[in-house]
Amino acid sequence: MNDVLRKDLLKIQILFLGFVLLSLGMILTMKAGLGMSSWGVLHQGIAGVSIFTFGEVTIILGVIILVFSVLLIKTKVGIGTIANALFIGLIMDFFEVVIKYEPVAYLEKGLLFISGLLIMTFGGSLYISTRLGPGPRDGIFVGLSRISQIDVKYIKPVVELTVLSIGYKLGGTVGVGTLFTMLFSGYLVQFFFKKLGFDPKTEKQRSFREYLLKKETGKKV
């Protein structure tokens, strides 16, 4: 087995932990009822005008975005990229069903939303830091940060504002939580990246091509 692949397989547990935390955080912000993240608003808007569930929209849109990001900004496709596109939506649908708590008081709503936002951004930062390939959506701002050399905290709000506008026009729910997420999630991701020792401007995400290299060559892509 290729040495690079062997080492990466040891990170699978961390990768899926990131997926679970990201999905949990997303659903907690939904249950808070203060407005979801930009991507959540888009998924909600599409689900509202289609026959698909929130999670199914997440999967379908993820595959579409992946294709375009690979073609336009040369996003690398790795284990994490494919796993994200296939499993995040399923995990979200699971949490949406099992989590019944929906607060009424604004204090409870605020606390639930903030908890969800922190869990969501940490989960996303965690799985990206495994370097197994960014998810379809995260690959956009990681890729743009790499080619523009602009910090993620500036790139992410621009991308999310565009996504938010489309989701709102499709009927997605926008609230104070949406604005809060758009303004601060980029800073939170940047913060967690630093704590995890990951720099998206210099770190290279793994691609399947590296697994094809022979063990003895020692080459890097």
Secondary structure, DSSP 8 states (H G I E B T S, - for coil): --HHHHHHHTTHHHHHHHHHHHHHHHHHHHHHTS---HHHHHHHHHHHTSSS-HHHHHHHHHHHHHHHHHHHH-----HHHHHHHHHHHHHHHHHHHH------SHHHHHHHHHHHHHHHHHHHHHHHHTTS---TTHHHHHHHHHHH---HHHHHHHHHHHHHHHHHHTT----HHHHHHHHHHHHHHHHHHHHTT--TTT-----GGGGGS-TTT----
